[in-house]
Amino acid sequence: MMGFKSLVSAKRVIKGIEAINMIIKKQSCFFAKSFQDQVQFFNRLFNVCA
């Protein structure tokens, strides 16, 4: 059985799945705005410093 090697990678996968579900359901106010707002949303979600 294949699994995650660390808890950090498992958390990132779950965050990604939840983000995609939010996009599909249009549940976030960030997706009604500009592309830059969407990028900032993902940067905050995944703790990316840009």
C-alpha distance matrix in Angstrom:
0.0 3.8 6.5 10.1 12.0 15.0 16.5 18.9 16.5 15.0 18.6 19.7 17.2 18.5 22.0 21.7 20.6 23.5 25.8 25.2 25.8 29.0 30.1 29.7 31.5 34.0 33.9 34.7 38.3 37.2 36.5 40.1 41.5 41.4 38.6 39.2 38.5 35.1 34.3 35.4 33.3 30.1 31.3 31.8 28.5 26.5 29.1 30.3 33.7 35.7
3.8 0.0 3.8 7.1 9.2 12.3 14.0 15.9 13.2 12.1 15.9 16.5 14.2 15.9 19.2 18.7 18.1 21.2 23.2 22.7 23.7 26.7 27.7 27.5 29.6 31.8 31.7 32.2 35.7 34.4 33.7 37.4 38.5 38.3 35.4 35.9 35.3 32.0 31.0 32.1 30.1 26.8 27.9 28.6 25.4 23.2 25.8 26.7 30.1 32.0
6.5 3.8 0.0 3.7 6.5 8.9 10.3 12.4 10.1 8.7 12.5 13.5 11.6 13.2 16.5 16.5 16.2 18.9 21.0 21.0 22.0 24.8 26.0 26.3 28.1 30.1 29.6 30.0 33.4 32.1 31.8 35.5 36.6 36.4 33.7 33.9 33.1 29.9 28.9 29.7 27.6 24.5 25.4 25.7 22.6 20.4 22.8 24.1 27.5 29.7
10.1 7.1 3.7 0.0 3.8 5.5 7.1 8.8 6.6 6.0 9.7 10.7 9.6 11.5 14.3 14.7 15.1 17.5 19.3 19.9 21.3 23.5 24.8 25.6 27.4 29.0 28.3 28.2 31.5 30.0 30.0 33.8 34.5 34.3 31.6 31.4 30.6 27.7 26.4 26.9 25.0 21.9 22.4 22.7 19.7 17.3 19.4 20.8 24.1 26.4
12.0 9.2 6.5 3.8 0.0 3.8 7.1 8.7 7.3 8.2 11.4 12.3 12.2 14.3 16.6 17.2 18.2 20.4 21.9 22.8 24.4 26.4 27.6 28.7 30.5 31.9 31.1 30.6 33.7 32.0 32.3 36.1 36.5 36.0 33.2 32.7 32.1 29.4 27.7 28.0 26.5 23.3 23.2 23.6 21.0 18.2 19.7 20.9 23.9 26.4
15.0 12.3 8.9 5.5 3.8 0.0 3.8 5.4 5.6 6.6 8.9 10.3 11.2 12.9 14.6 15.9 17.2 18.9 20.4 21.9 23.3 24.9 26.4 27.8 29.3 30.4 29.3 28.6 31.6 29.9 30.6 34.3 34.6 34.3 31.7 30.9 30.1 27.6 25.9 25.8 24.3 21.3 21.0 20.9 18.5 15.8 16.9 18.6 21.5 24.3
16.5 14.0 10.3 7.1 7.1 3.8 0.0 3.8 5.5 5.1 6.2 8.7 10.0 10.6 12.3 14.3 15.5 16.5 18.3 20.2 21.2 22.5 24.4 26.0 27.0 28.1 26.6 26.0 29.0 27.7 28.6 32.2 32.7 32.7 30.4 29.5 28.3 26.0 24.6 24.2 22.3 19.7 19.6 18.9 16.3 14.2 15.4 17.6 20.7 23.7
18.9 15.9 12.4 8.8 8.7 5.4 3.8 0.0 3.8 5.4 5.2 6.3 8.8 10.1 10.6 12.4 14.5 15.5 16.5 18.6 20.2 21.1 22.6 24.6 25.9 26.5 25.1 24.1 26.8 25.1 26.1 29.8 29.9 29.7 27.3 26.2 25.2 23.0 21.3 20.8 19.3 16.6 16.1 15.6 13.4 10.8 11.8 13.9 16.9 19.9
16.5 13.2 10.1 6.6 7.3 5.6 5.5 3.8 0.0 3.8 5.4 5.1 6.3 8.7 9.9 10.6 12.5 14.3 15.3 16.7 18.6 20.0 21.2 22.8 24.5 25.4 24.5 23.7 26.6 24.8 25.2 29.0 29.3 28.9 26.2 25.6 24.8 22.2 20.6 20.8 19.2 16.0 16.1 16.4 13.7 11.0 12.9 14.3 17.6 20.1
15.0 12.1 8.7 6.0 8.2 6.6 5.1 5.4 3.8 0.0 3.8 5.5 5.2 6.3 8.7 10.0 10.8 12.5 14.3 15.6 16.8 18.5 20.2 21.4 22.8 24.1 23.0 22.7 25.9 24.6 25.0 28.7 29.4 29.5 27.1 26.8 25.6 22.8 21.8 21.9 19.7 16.9 17.6 17.4 14.2 12.3 14.6 16.6 20.1 22.6
18.6 15.9 12.5 9.7 11.4 8.9 6.2 5.2 5.4 3.8 0.0 3.8 5.5 5.2 6.1 8.6 10.0 10.6 12.2 14.3 15.4 16.4 18.4 20.1 21.1 22.0 20.5 19.9 23.0 21.8 22.5 26.1 26.8 27.0 24.9 24.4 22.8 20.3 19.5 19.1 16.8 14.3 15.0 14.2 11.0 9.6 11.8 14.3 17.8 20.4
19.7 16.5 13.5 10.7 12.3 10.3 8.7 6.3 5.1 5.5 3.8 0.0 3.8 5.4 5.0 6.1 8.7 9.9 10.4 12.3 14.2 15.2 16.4 18.4 19.9 20.5 19.5 18.6 21.5 19.8 20.3 24.0 24.4 24.3 21.9 21.4 20.2 17.6 16.4 16.5 14.4 11.5 12.2 12.2 9.1 7.0 9.8 11.6 15.3 17.5
17.2 14.2 11.6 9.6 12.2 11.2 10.0 8.8 6.3 5.2 5.5 3.8 0.0 3.8 5.4 5.1 6.2 8.6 9.8 10.7 12.4 14.3 15.4 16.7 18.5 19.6 19.1 18.8 22.0 20.5 20.4 24.1 25.0 25.0 22.5 22.6 21.5 18.4 17.7 18.4 16.1 13.0 14.6 14.9 11.5 9.9 13.2 14.6 18.4 20.2
18.5 15.9 13.2 11.5 14.3 12.9 10.6 10.1 8.7 6.3 5.2 5.4 3.8 0.0 3.8 5.4 5.1 6.2 8.5 10.0 10.6 12.3 14.3 15.4 16.5 17.9 16.9 17.0 20.4 19.5 19.6 23.1 24.4 24.9 22.9 23.1 21.4 18.4 18.4 18.7 15.7 13.4 15.3 14.8 11.1 10.7 14.0 16.0 19.7 21.7
22.0 19.2 16.5 14.3 16.6 14.6 12.3 10.6 9.9 8.7 6.1 5.0 5.4 3.8 0.0 3.8 5.5 5.1 6.1 8.7 9.8 10.4 12.3 14.3 15.3 15.9 14.7 14.1 17.3 16.1 16.6 20.2 21.1 21.6 19.7 19.6 17.8 15.0 14.9 14.9 12.0 9.8 11.8 11.1 7.3 7.5 10.9 13.0 16.7 18.5
21.7 18.7 16.5 14.7 17.2 15.9 14.3 12.4 10.6 10.0 8.6 6.1 5.1 5.4 3.8 0.0 3.8 5.4 5.0 6.2 8.6 9.8 10.6 12.4 14.3 14.9 14.6 14.1 17.3 15.7 15.4 19.1 20.1 20.2 17.9 18.3 17.0 13.7 13.6 14.5 11.9 9.1 11.6 12.1 8.6 8.3 12.1 13.2 16.9 18.0
20.6 18.1 16.2 15.1 18.2 17.2 15.5 14.5 12.5 10.8 10.0 8.7 6.2 5.1 5.5 3.8 0.0 3.8 5.4 5.2 6.3 8.7 10.0 10.7 12.4 14.0 13.8 14.3 17.8 16.9 16.1 19.6 21.3 21.8 19.8 20.8 19.2 15.8 16.4 17.4 14.4 12.2 15.1 15.2 11.6 11.9 15.6 16.9 20.6 21.7
23.5 21.2 18.9 17.5 20.4 18.9 16.5 15.5 14.3 12.5 10.6 9.9 8.6 6.2 5.1 5.4 3.8 0.0 3.8 5.5 5.0 6.2 8.7 9.9 10.5 11.8 10.8 11.3 14.9 14.6 14.3 17.6 19.4 20.5 19.1 19.8 17.7 14.6 15.7 16.2 12.7 11.4 14.4 13.7 10.1 11.6 15.0 16.9 20.3 21.5
25.8 23.2 21.0 19.3 21.9 20.4 18.3 16.5 15.3 14.3 12.2 10.4 9.8 8.5 6.1 5.0 5.4 3.8 0.0 3.8 5.4 5.0 6.3 8.7 9.9 10.1 9.7 9.2 12.5 11.5 11.1 14.6 16.1 16.9 15.3 16.1 14.1 10.9 12.1 12.8 9.5 8.1 11.6 11.4 8.3 10.0 13.4 14.7 17.9 18.6
25.2 22.7 21.0 19.9 22.8 21.9 20.2 18.6 16.7 15.6 14.3 12.3 10.7 10.0 8.7 6.2 5.2 5.5 3.8 0.0 3.8 5.4 5.0 6.2 8.6 9.6 10.4 10.8 14.1 13.1 11.5 14.9 16.8 17.4 15.6 17.2 15.7 12.1 13.5 15.1 12.1 10.5 14.2 14.7 11.7 12.9 16.5 17.2 20.5 20.8
25.8 23.7 22.0 21.3 24.4 23.3 21.2 20.2 18.6 16.8 15.4 14.2 12.4 10.6 9.8 8.6 6.3 5.0 5.4 3.8 0.0 3.8 5.4 5.1 6.1 8.3 8.5 10.1 13.8 13.8 12.4 15.3 17.8 19.1 18.0 19.6 17.6 14.3 16.3 17.5 14.1 13.2 16.8 16.7 13.5 15.3 18.8 20.0 23.3 23.8
29.0 26.7 24.8 23.5 26.4 24.9 22.5 21.1 20.0 18.5 16.4 15.2 14.3 12.3 10.4 9.8 8.7 6.2 5.0 5.4 3.8 0.0 3.8 5.5 5.2 5.7 5.2 6.3 10.0 10.3 9.3 12.1 14.6 16.3 15.7 17.1 14.6 11.8 14.3 15.0 11.5 11.6 15.2 14.7 12.0 14.5 17.6 18.9 21.8 22.2
30.1 27.7 26.0 24.8 27.6 26.4 24.4 22.6 21.2 20.2 18.4 16.4 15.4 14.3 12.3 10.6 10.0 8.7 6.3 5.0 5.4 3.8 0.0 3.8 5.5 4.9 6.7 7.2 10.0 9.6 7.3 10.3 12.7 14.0 13.0 15.1 13.2 10.0 12.7 14.2 11.3 11.2 14.9 15.3 13.1 15.2 18.4 18.9 21.7 21.4
29.7 27.5 26.3 25.6 28.7 27.8 26.0 24.6 22.8 21.4 20.1 18.4 16.7 15.4 14.3 12.4 10.7 9.9 8.7 6.2 5.1 5.5 3.8 0.0 3.8 5.5 8.0 9.9 12.7 12.9 10.3 12.5 15.4 16.9 16.0 18.5 16.8 13.6 16.2 18.0 15.1 14.7 18.5 18.9 16.4 18.3 21.7 22.3 25.2 24.9
31.5 29.6 28.1 27.4 30.5 29.3 27.0 25.9 24.5 22.8 21.1 19.9 18.5 16.5 15.3 14.3 12.4 10.5 9.9 8.6 6.1 5.2 5.5 3.8 0.0 3.8 5.4 8.4 11.3 12.6 10.5 12.1 15.4 17.6 17.5 19.8 17.4 14.8 17.8 18.9 15.7 16.1 19.8 19.5 17.1 19.6 22.7 23.8 26.6 26.5
34.0 31.8 30.1 29.0 31.9 30.4 28.1 26.5 25.4 24.1 22.0 20.5 19.6 17.9 15.9 14.9 14.0 11.8 10.1 9.6 8.3 5.7 4.9 5.5 3.8 0.0 3.8 5.7 7.8 9.1 7.0 8.3 11.7 14.1 14.4 16.6 14.1 12.0 15.4 16.4 13.4 14.5 18.1 17.8 16.1 18.9 21.6 22.4 24.8 24.4
33.9 31.7 29.6 28.3 31.1 29.3 26.6 25.1 24.5 23.0 20.5 19.5 19.1 16.9 14.7 14.6 13.8 10.8 9.7 10.4 8.5 5.2 6.7 8.0 5.4 3.8 0.0 3.8 6.7 8.8 8.3 9.6 12.6 15.4 16.0 17.4 14.3 12.6 15.9 16.0 12.6 14.2 17.5 16.4 14.6 17.8 20.3 21.7 24.1 24.2
34.7 32.2 30.0 28.2 30.6 28.6 26.0 24.1 23.7 22.7 19.9 18.6 18.8 17.0 14.1 14.1 14.3 11.3 9.2 10.8 10.1 6.3 7.2 9.9 8.4 5.7 3.8 0.0 3.8 5.3 5.9 7.8 9.9 12.6 13.2 14.2 10.8 9.5 12.8 12.5 9.3 11.5 14.5 13.4 12.2 15.6 17.7 18.8 20.9 20.9
38.3 35.7 33.4 31.5 33.7 31.6 29.0 26.8 26.6 25.9 23.0 21.5 22.0 20.4 17.3 17.3 17.8 14.9 12.5 14.1 13.8 10.0 10.0 12.7 11.3 7.8 6.7 3.8 0.0 3.8 5.5 5.7 7.3 10.5 12.2 12.9 9.4 9.3 12.8 12.2 9.9 12.8 15.3 14.3 14.1 17.6 19.0 19.9 21.3 20.9
37.2 34.4 32.1 30.0 32.0 29.9 27.7 25.1 24.8 24.6 21.8 19.8 20.5 19.5 16.1 15.7 16.9 14.6 11.5 13.1 13.8 10.3 9.6 12.9 12.6 9.1 8.8 5.3 3.8 0.0 3.8 5.5 5.6 7.7 8.7 9.2 5.7 5.6 9.1 8.7 6.8 9.8 12.2 11.8 12.0 15.2 16.5 16.8 18.2 17.4
36.5 33.7 31.8 30.0 32.3 30.6 28.6 26.1 25.2 25.0 22.5 20.3 20.4 19.6 16.6 15.4 16.1 14.3 11.1 11.5 12.4 9.3 7.3 10.3 10.5 7.0 8.3 5.9 5.5 3.8 0.0 3.8 5.4 7.3 7.9 9.9 7.5 5.9 9.7 10.7 8.9 10.8 13.8 14.1 13.8 16.5 18.5 18.4 20.1 19.0
40.1 37.4 35.5 33.8 36.1 34.3 32.2 29.8 29.0 28.7 26.1 24.0 24.1 23.1 20.2 19.1 19.6 17.6 14.6 14.9 15.3 12.1 10.3 12.5 12.1 8.3 9.6 7.8 5.7 5.5 3.8 0.0 3.8 7.0 9.1 11.2 8.9 8.8 12.5 13.2 11.9 14.3 17.0 17.1 17.1 20.0 21.7 21.6 22.9 21.6
41.5 38.5 36.6 34.5 36.5 34.6 32.7 29.9 29.3 29.4 26.8 24.4 25.0 24.4 21.1 20.1 21.3 19.4 16.1 16.8 17.8 14.6 12.7 15.4 15.4 11.7 12.6 9.9 7.3 5.6 5.4 3.8 0.0 3.8 6.8 8.2 6.3 7.5 10.8 11.3 11.0 13.7 15.6 16.1 16.9 19.5 20.7 20.2 20.9 19.2
41.4 38.3 36.4 34.3 36.0 34.3 32.7 29.7 28.9 29.5 27.0 24.3 25.0 24.9 21.6 20.2 21.8 20.5 16.9 17.4 19.1 16.3 14.0 16.9 17.6 14.1 15.4 12.6 10.5 7.7 7.3 7.0 3.8 0.0 3.8 5.4 5.4 6.7 9.0 10.2 11.0 13.1 14.6 15.8 17.0 19.1 20.1 18.9 19.2 17.0
38.6 35.4 33.7 31.6 33.2 31.7 30.4 27.3 26.2 27.1 24.9 21.9 22.5 22.9 19.7 17.9 19.8 19.1 15.3 15.6 18.0 15.7 13.0 16.0 17.5 14.4 16.0 13.2 12.2 8.7 7.9 9.1 6.8 3.8 0.0 3.8 5.4 5.1 6.4 8.7 9.9 10.9 12.4 14.4 15.4 16.8 18.1 16.5 17.1 14.7
39.2 35.9 33.9 31.4 32.7 30.9 29.5 26.2 25.6 26.8 24.4 21.4 22.6 23.1 19.6 18.3 20.8 19.8 16.1 17.2 19.6 17.1 15.1 18.5 19.8 16.6 17.4 14.2 12.9 9.2 9.9 11.2 8.2 5.4 3.8 0.0 3.8 5.4 5.0 6.2 8.6 10.0 10.4 12.3 14.1 15.5 16.0 14.2 14.2 11.7
38.5 35.3 33.1 30.6 32.1 30.1 28.3 25.2 24.8 25.6 22.8 20.2 21.5 21.4 17.8 17.0 19.2 17.7 14.1 15.7 17.6 14.6 13.2 16.8 17.4 14.1 14.3 10.8 9.4 5.7 7.5 8.9 6.3 5.4 5.4 3.8 0.0 3.8 5.4 5.1 6.2 8.8 9.8 10.6 12.2 14.4 15.0 14.1 14.6 12.9
35.1 32.0 29.9 27.7 29.4 27.6 26.0 23.0 22.2 22.8 20.3 17.6 18.4 18.4 15.0 13.7 15.8 14.6 10.9 12.1 14.3 11.8 10.0 13.6 14.8 12.0 12.6 9.5 9.3 5.6 5.9 8.8 7.5 6.7 5.1 5.4 3.8 0.0 3.8 5.4 5.0 6.4 8.7 10.0 10.5 12.5 14.0 13.2 14.5 13.2
34.3 31.0 28.9 26.4 27.7 25.9 24.6 21.3 20.6 21.8 19.5 16.4 17.7 18.4 14.9 13.6 16.4 15.7 12.1 13.5 16.3 14.3 12.7 16.2 17.8 15.4 15.9 12.8 12.8 9.1 9.7 12.5 10.8 9.0 6.4 5.0 5.4 3.8 0.0 3.8 5.4 5.3 6.1 8.7 9.8 10.7 11.8 10.2 11.3 9.6
35.4 32.1 29.7 26.9 28.0 25.8 24.2 20.8 20.8 21.9 19.1 16.5 18.4 18.7 14.9 14.5 17.4 16.2 12.8 15.1 17.5 15.0 14.2 18.0 18.9 16.4 16.0 12.5 12.2 8.7 10.7 13.2 11.3 10.2 8.7 6.2 5.1 5.4 3.8 0.0 3.8 5.5 5.0 6.1 8.5 10.0 10.1 9.1 9.7 8.7
33.3 30.1 27.6 25.0 26.5 24.3 22.3 19.3 19.2 19.7 16.8 14.4 16.1 15.7 12.0 11.9 14.4 12.7 9.5 12.1 14.1 11.5 11.3 15.1 15.7 13.4 12.6 9.3 9.9 6.8 8.9 11.9 11.0 11.0 9.9 8.6 6.2 5.0 5.4 3.8 0.0 3.8 5.5 5.3 6.1 8.7 9.8 10.1 11.7 11.6
30.1 26.8 24.5 21.9 23.3 21.3 19.7 16.6 16.0 16.9 14.3 11.5 13.0 13.4 9.8 9.1 12.2 11.4 8.1 10.5 13.2 11.6 11.2 14.7 16.1 14.5 14.2 11.5 12.8 9.8 10.8 14.3 13.7 13.1 10.9 10.0 8.8 6.4 5.3 5.5 3.8 0.0 3.8 5.4 4.9 6.1 8.1 7.9 10.5 10.7
31.3 27.9 25.4 22.4 23.2 21.0 19.6 16.1 16.1 17.6 15.0 12.2 14.6 15.3 11.8 11.6 15.1 14.4 11.6 14.2 16.8 15.2 14.9 18.5 19.8 18.1 17.5 14.5 15.3 12.2 13.8 17.0 15.6 14.6 12.4 10.4 9.8 8.7 6.1 5.0 5.5 3.8 0.0 3.8 5.5 5.4 5.6 4.7 6.7 7.3
31.8 28.6 25.7 22.7 23.6 20.9 18.9 15.6 16.4 17.4 14.2 12.2 14.9 14.8 11.1 12.1 15.2 13.7 11.4 14.7 16.7 14.7 15.3 18.9 19.5 17.8 16.4 13.4 14.3 11.8 14.1 17.1 16.1 15.8 14.4 12.3 10.6 10.0 8.7 6.1 5.3 5.4 3.8 0.0 3.8 5.6 5.0 6.4 8.2 9.8
28.5 25.4 22.6 19.7 21.0 18.5 16.3 13.4 13.7 14.2 11.0 9.1 11.5 11.1 7.3 8.6 11.6 10.1 8.3 11.7 13.5 12.0 13.1 16.4 17.1 16.1 14.6 12.2 14.1 12.0 13.8 17.1 16.9 17.0 15.4 14.1 12.2 10.5 9.8 8.5 6.1 4.9 5.5 3.8 0.0 3.8 5.7 7.8 10.8 12.4
26.5 23.2 20.4 17.3 18.2 15.8 14.2 10.8 11.0 12.3 9.6 7.0 9.9 10.7 7.5 8.3 11.9 11.6 10.0 12.9 15.3 14.5 15.2 18.3 19.6 18.9 17.8 15.6 17.6 15.2 16.5 20.0 19.5 19.1 16.8 15.5 14.4 12.5 10.7 10.0 8.7 6.1 5.4 5.6 3.8 0.0 3.8 5.5 9.1 11.2
29.1 25.8 22.8 19.4 19.7 16.9 15.4 11.8 12.9 14.6 11.8 9.8 13.2 14.0 10.9 12.1 15.6 15.0 13.4 16.5 18.8 17.6 18.4 21.7 22.7 21.6 20.3 17.7 19.0 16.5 18.5 21.7 20.7 20.1 18.1 16.0 15.0 14.0 11.8 10.1 9.8 8.1 5.6 5.0 5.7 3.8 0.0 3.8 6.5 9.4
30.3 26.7 24.1 20.8 20.9 18.6 17.6 13.9 14.3 16.6 14.3 11.6 14.6 16.0 13.0 13.2 16.9 16.9 14.7 17.2 20.0 18.9 18.9 22.3 23.8 22.4 21.7 18.8 19.9 16.8 18.4 21.6 20.2 18.9 16.5 14.2 14.1 13.2 10.2 9.1 10.1 7.9 4.7 6.4 7.8 5.5 3.8 0.0 3.8 6.2
33.7 30.1 27.5 24.1 23.9 21.5 20.7 16.9 17.6 20.1 17.8 15.3 18.4 19.7 16.7 16.9 20.6 20.3 17.9 20.5 23.3 21.8 21.7 25.2 26.6 24.8 24.1 20.9 21.3 18.2 20.1 22.9 20.9 19.2 17.1 14.2 14.6 14.5 11.3 9.7 11.7 10.5 6.7 8.2 10.8 9.1 6.5 3.8 0.0 3.8
35.7 32.0 29.7 26.4 26.4 24.3 23.7 19.9 20.1 22.6 20.4 17.5 20.2 21.7 18.5 18.0 21.7 21.5 18.6 20.8 23.8 22.2 21.4 24.9 26.5 24.4 24.2 20.9 20.9 17.4 19.0 21.6 19.2 17.0 14.7 11.7 12.9 13.2 9.6 8.7 11.6 10.7 7.3 9.8 12.4 11.2 9.4 6.2 3.8 0.0
